[in-house]
Structures are given as C-alpha cells and as structure tokens.
Amino acid sequence: MTDRTVFFISDGTGITAETFGNAILAQFSMAPRHVRLPFTDTVDKAHQAVRQINHTAELEGKRPIVFTTLVNMEVLKVITENCKGMLLDMFGTFVNPLEAELGIKSNHRIGRFSDVSKSQAYTDRIEAINFSLEHDDGQTHRDLGQADVILVGVSRSGKTPTTLYLAMQYGLKAANYPLIPEDFERRQLPPALVEHRKKIFGLSIQPERLSEIRNERRPNSKYASLENCRMEVNEAEAMMRRSGIRWLSSTTKSIEEIATTILQEIRPERLVY
C-alpha cells in the first residue's frame, strides 16, 4: 500500500514526530509517502500546512495521516480546526495526561535542540562525534583510554556506522579498529587495544554477505573473494573467543539493534539520551 500520505508537523526539527510516527507506522504493511513540515512555528505557516494537507486529501481521495508535536497552541489550533487529515497530536496525547498526573505544567519547550549552546549534554555529544570520527578505522591510538566502547571486527562488518550512531544518539565516545591479516598471523589483538580489553566489543558477519559488500567496493579482488572473507571471519571470531571478547553477528541486525546490544553488554557509566 503506497497511496497514503503521512505528514510530520513540528514547530522544531520534527525529529520527535517522525521518529515516533515511523515507529507506529512500522506496525503496518504499507509504504506511505512522507512529507516533513518542520519549523511550523507561526499561524501563517500553519495555514500553509493545512492547505497542503487538504489539497493532498482532495487529490488522493483519502485522509492523510498527520503526526504533530506542536507546542504553540495557536499554531496547533489552526491545524486542529482546519486540517482534513487524521490528526495524531502526540504532545496532547501524552503531555496533557502527565501534567494532570504529576500536578505540574510542562515547560512547552520547542524541540529537543533548543538552547543547545547552554547544554553540556549537547557539548558532550559533539565531542563524542569528533572522537568517533578521529578514532575511526584505527586511525589513531591517542586517548583510547577516554573511549566508552571500542568496536573490533573485520573490514566492512558495520563498525563505523555503529560507532557514529552511538556517538550521535547516546553521546558515547566510540572508537573502532579493524582486524587485519597481520593480527591473525600474530593470533593476538592489536597491541594498542590490549589494555582496554574491558571496553572492547566485537562485530562479525556472514562471509557470504561480507563478500557481497566488499565486491561493491572492490569487485573481483582478493579482498572481496568469498574464500578470503571466510578466512578473515573465522580468524576474527576465533581471536575474539580466545580473548574473551563479547561479540555478535551484524548480518541481519539493524544499527539500532547492534547499538542496543552493545549498551546492554558494555554498560558504560554515562549515557546521554
């Protein structure tokens, strides 16, 4: 089903609306068209959004689904009273009952990124991203002691996207190191990692899938051959078992699933959500 349009409206970036909305839509077998309307923070912009939603409704003959996280009540009123879509006001659904339960009013802050210049958590997140970029693919050994987690595994097993996700989503300083033939010959972890063993988590991958990924990058090379991929994966898994390193296969897992498993296993002392 692809003939349904979903709108995500927010007076901020819209990340909350889209994340929450997509989590709900994932429960249905459909592939809707997404329309993002961030920074809808004035009455005029609200009327523009209404016109776009109502035009879509007339064009498609079906009510668009509209997820909102609008804090400005005047803007929300325009959407509520004039929109011909199926409106799902997430703040109204959750914040209002919580205000009643807690006996306090919410701060009605627009977006999770407002006043970021004053936020230590935001500064820490930026530092974590910079750290992860600097320590990507074993580029440097410097300051590895500051890492919250160090990922190891063969090349193209998903280390880089996972470390960046951990940095961006959780503010964790995540480094990653490739395991290479020289490490397999020595049958030991890279020397720079030995003293940080407790922070290490391993990623593996099915050789067949690894070969497919590497062939996209370097087709018909020894690096991408199935025989070589089998050898590297077997050696890497054997090394991780010998070293007592926790690991998982990234073959069928999303970055979010991998990151969640790592957090459960490593349990870093600090987390920034």
C-alpha positions as CSV (number, residue, x, y, z in Angstrom):
1,M,0.0,0.0,0.0
2,T,1.7,3.2,-1.2
3,D,-1.2,5.6,-1.9
4,R,-1.4,7.1,1.5
5,T,0.5,10.3,2.5
6,V,1.8,10.9,6.1
7,F,2.6,14.4,7.3
8,F,5.0,15.1,10.2
9,I,4.5,18.7,11.5
10,S,6.5,20.3,14.2
11,D,7.5,23.8,15.3
12,G,11.0,22.4,15.8
13,T,13.1,20.0,13.7
14,G,10.3,17.3,13.6
15,I,12.7,14.6,14.6
16,T,10.5,13.6,17.5
17,A,7.3,13.5,15.4
18,E,9.0,11.5,12.7
19,T,10.7,9.0,15.0
20,F,7.5,8.3,17.0
21,G,5.3,8.3,13.9
22,N,7.6,5.9,12.0
23,A,7.7,3.6,15.0
24,I,3.9,3.3,14.9
25,L,3.7,3.0,11.1
26,A,6.2,0.2,11.2
27,Q,3.5,-2.0,12.6
28,F,1.6,-1.8,9.3
29,S,2.4,-3.3,6.0
30,M,2.4,-0.1,4.0
31,A,4.9,2.2,2.3
32,P,3.4,5.7,2.6
33,R,4.7,8.9,1.1
34,H,6.4,11.0,3.8
35,V,6.0,14.8,3.9
36,R,8.0,16.7,6.5
37,L,6.9,20.1,7.7
38,P,9.5,21.3,10.3
39,F,9.6,24.8,11.8
40,T,5.9,25.3,11.5
41,D,6.1,28.0,14.2
42,T,3.7,30.7,13.1
43,V,0.0,30.9,12.3
44,D,0.8,31.7,8.7
45,K,2.9,28.6,8.3
46,A,0.1,26.5,10.0
47,H,-2.3,27.7,7.3
48,Q,0.2,26.8,4.6
49,A,0.4,23.3,6.1
50,V,-3.3,23.0,6.2
51,R,-3.7,23.9,2.6
52,Q,-1.1,21.3,1.6
53,I,-2.7,18.6,3.7
54,N,-6.2,19.4,2.4
55,H,-5.0,19.5,-1.2
56,T,-3.5,16.1,-0.7
57,A,-6.7,14.8,0.8
58,E,-8.7,16.0,-2.3
59,L,-6.1,14.7,-4.7
60,E,-5.8,11.2,-3.2
61,G,-9.4,10.8,-2.0
62,K,-8.1,9.6,1.3
63,R,-7.4,11.4,4.6
64,P,-3.6,11.9,5.0
65,I,-2.3,10.8,8.4
66,V,-0.8,13.8,10.3
67,F,1.6,13.4,13.2
68,T,2.3,16.6,15.2
69,T,4.4,17.7,18.0
70,L,3.3,21.3,18.1
71,V,3.9,23.2,21.3
72,N,2.5,26.6,20.2
73,M,-1.2,26.4,20.9
74,E,-2.3,29.0,18.4
75,V,-0.5,27.1,15.6
76,L,-1.9,23.8,16.8
77,K,-5.5,25.3,16.9
78,V,-5.2,26.2,13.2
79,I,-4.2,22.6,12.3
80,T,-6.8,21.0,14.6
81,E,-9.7,23.1,13.4
82,N,-9.0,23.2,9.6
83,C,-7.0,20.0,8.8
84,K,-8.8,17.3,6.8
85,G,-6.3,14.7,7.8
86,M,-6.3,12.1,10.5
87,L,-4.6,14.2,13.3
88,L,-2.4,12.5,15.9
89,D,-1.3,15.1,18.3
90,M,1.5,13.3,20.3
91,F,2.1,16.1,22.8
92,G,-1.6,16.4,23.5
93,T,-1.9,12.6,23.8
94,F,0.9,12.2,26.3
95,V,1.9,15.6,27.8
96,N,-1.6,16.6,29.0
97,P,-2.3,13.4,31.0
98,L,1.2,13.6,32.5
99,E,0.5,17.2,33.6
100,A,-2.7,16.0,35.3
101,E,-0.9,13.1,36.9
102,L,2.2,15.0,38.1
103,G,0.3,18.1,39.1
104,I,2.8,20.3,37.3
105,K,2.8,22.1,33.9
106,S,5.3,21.1,31.2
107,N,7.8,23.7,30.1
108,H,6.4,23.6,26.5
109,R,9.9,23.7,25.1
110,I,10.0,23.7,21.3
111,G,12.2,20.8,20.2
112,R,14.9,18.8,21.9
113,F,17.6,21.1,20.4
114,S,16.5,24.4,21.8
115,D,19.1,26.4,23.8
116,V,21.8,23.9,22.8
117,S,24.5,26.5,23.3
118,K,23.8,26.2,27.1
119,S,23.6,22.4,27.2
120,Q,26.5,20.5,28.5
121,A,24.9,17.3,27.2
122,Y,24.9,18.7,23.7
123,T,28.6,19.7,24.0
124,D,29.4,16.2,25.2
125,R,27.6,14.8,22.2
126,I,29.6,16.9,19.8
127,E,32.8,15.9,21.5
128,A,31.8,12.2,21.2
129,I,31.1,12.6,17.5
130,N,34.5,14.2,17.0
131,F,36.2,11.4,19.0
132,S,34.5,8.7,17.0
133,L,35.5,10.3,13.7
134,E,39.1,10.7,14.9
135,H,39.2,7.1,16.1
136,D,37.5,5.6,13.1
137,D,39.1,2.5,11.5
138,G,42.1,2.6,13.9
139,Q,43.3,6.0,12.6
140,T,44.9,6.8,16.0
141,H,45.8,5.2,19.3
142,R,45.7,8.6,21.1
143,D,43.3,9.0,24.0
144,L,41.9,5.5,23.7
145,G,41.6,5.5,27.4
146,Q,38.7,8.0,27.1
147,A,36.7,5.7,24.9
148,D,33.4,4.3,26.3
149,V,33.5,1.4,23.9
150,I,35.9,0.1,21.2
151,L,34.5,-2.0,18.4
152,V,36.6,-4.6,16.6
153,G,35.9,-6.8,13.6
154,V,36.9,-7.4,10.0
155,S,36.7,-4.6,7.5
156,R,33.1,-3.8,6.4
157,S,31.4,-5.5,9.2
158,G,29.5,-2.4,10.3
159,K,31.9,-0.8,12.8
160,T,31.9,2.7,11.5
161,P,28.1,3.3,11.3
162,T,27.6,1.7,14.7
163,T,30.2,3.9,16.4
164,L,28.7,7.1,14.8
165,Y,25.2,6.0,15.9
166,L,26.4,5.5,19.5
167,A,28.1,8.9,19.4
168,M,25.2,10.8,17.9
169,Q,22.4,9.1,19.7
170,Y,23.9,8.4,23.1
171,G,26.9,10.8,23.3
172,L,29.3,7.9,23.8
173,K,32.9,8.1,22.7
174,A,33.2,5.1,20.5
175,A,36.3,4.0,18.6
176,N,36.6,1.2,16.1
177,Y,39.5,-1.0,15.0
178,P,39.7,-3.3,12.0
179,L,41.2,-6.8,12.5
180,I,43.6,-7.4,9.6
181,P,45.7,-10.3,8.4
182,E,48.7,-9.2,10.5
183,D,46.6,-9.6,13.6
184,F,45.5,-13.1,12.5
185,E,49.2,-14.1,11.9
186,R,50.1,-13.0,15.4
187,R,46.9,-14.5,16.8
188,Q,46.5,-11.5,19.1
189,L,44.6,-8.3,19.4
190,P,46.3,-5.2,18.1
191,P,48.7,-4.2,20.8
192,A,47.1,-0.8,21.4
193,L,43.9,-2.4,22.4
194,V,45.1,-5.0,25.0
195,E,44.9,-2.7,28.0
196,H,41.4,-1.6,27.0
197,R,40.0,-5.2,26.7
198,K,37.0,-4.5,29.1
199,K,35.8,-1.8,26.7
200,I,36.0,-3.9,23.6
201,F,33.0,-5.4,21.7
202,G,33.3,-7.4,18.5
203,L,31.2,-7.4,15.3
204,S,31.2,-10.3,13.0
205,I,29.3,-11.0,9.8
206,Q,28.4,-13.9,7.5
207,P,31.2,-14.4,4.9
208,E,28.7,-14.5,2.0
209,R,27.3,-11.1,3.0
210,L,30.7,-9.7,3.6
211,S,31.8,-10.8,0.1
212,E,28.8,-9.0,-1.4
213,I,29.6,-5.8,0.5
214,R,33.3,-5.8,-0.4
215,N,32.6,-6.6,-4.1
216,E,30.6,-3.4,-4.3
217,R,33.7,-1.5,-3.2
218,R,36.4,-3.6,-4.8
219,P,34.9,-6.0,-7.3
220,N,36.8,-9.2,-8.3
221,S,39.6,-8.6,-5.8
222,K,41.2,-11.0,-3.3
223,Y,39.9,-8.7,-0.6
224,A,36.3,-9.4,-1.7
225,S,36.7,-13.1,-2.6
226,L,34.4,-15.5,-0.6
227,E,37.5,-17.6,0.3
228,N,39.3,-14.6,1.8
229,C,36.1,-13.4,3.6
230,R,35.6,-16.9,5.1
231,M,39.2,-16.9,6.3
232,E,39.0,-13.4,7.9
233,V,35.7,-14.0,9.6
234,N,36.8,-17.4,11.0
235,E,40.1,-15.9,12.3
236,A,38.4,-12.9,13.8
237,E,35.8,-14.9,15.6
238,A,38.5,-17.3,16.9
239,M,40.5,-14.4,18.1
240,M,37.6,-12.8,19.9
241,R,36.8,-16.2,21.6
242,R,40.4,-16.6,22.8
243,S,40.5,-13.0,24.1
244,G,37.1,-13.3,25.9
245,I,35.6,-10.5,23.9
246,R,31.8,-10.3,23.6
247,W,30.6,-10.2,20.0
248,L,27.6,-10.6,17.7
249,S,26.9,-11.0,14.0
250,S,25.8,-7.9,12.3
251,T,24.5,-9.8,9.2
252,T,20.7,-9.4,9.9
253,K,20.7,-6.7,12.6
254,S,20.0,-3.1,12.2
255,I,22.4,-0.4,13.6
256,E,19.8,0.3,16.4
257,E,19.7,-3.4,17.4
258,I,23.5,-3.7,17.4
259,A,23.9,-0.5,19.5
260,T,21.3,-1.7,22.0
261,T,23.0,-5.0,22.5
262,I,26.4,-3.2,22.9
263,L,24.9,-0.9,25.6
264,Q,23.5,-3.9,27.4
265,E,26.8,-5.7,27.4
266,I,29.3,-2.8,27.9
267,R,27.1,-0.8,30.3
268,P,29.1,2.5,30.1
269,E,29.0,4.6,33.3
270,R,27.5,7.6,31.5
271,L,24.8,7.7,28.9
272,V,23.3,10.8,27.2
273,Y,19.9,10.3,25.6
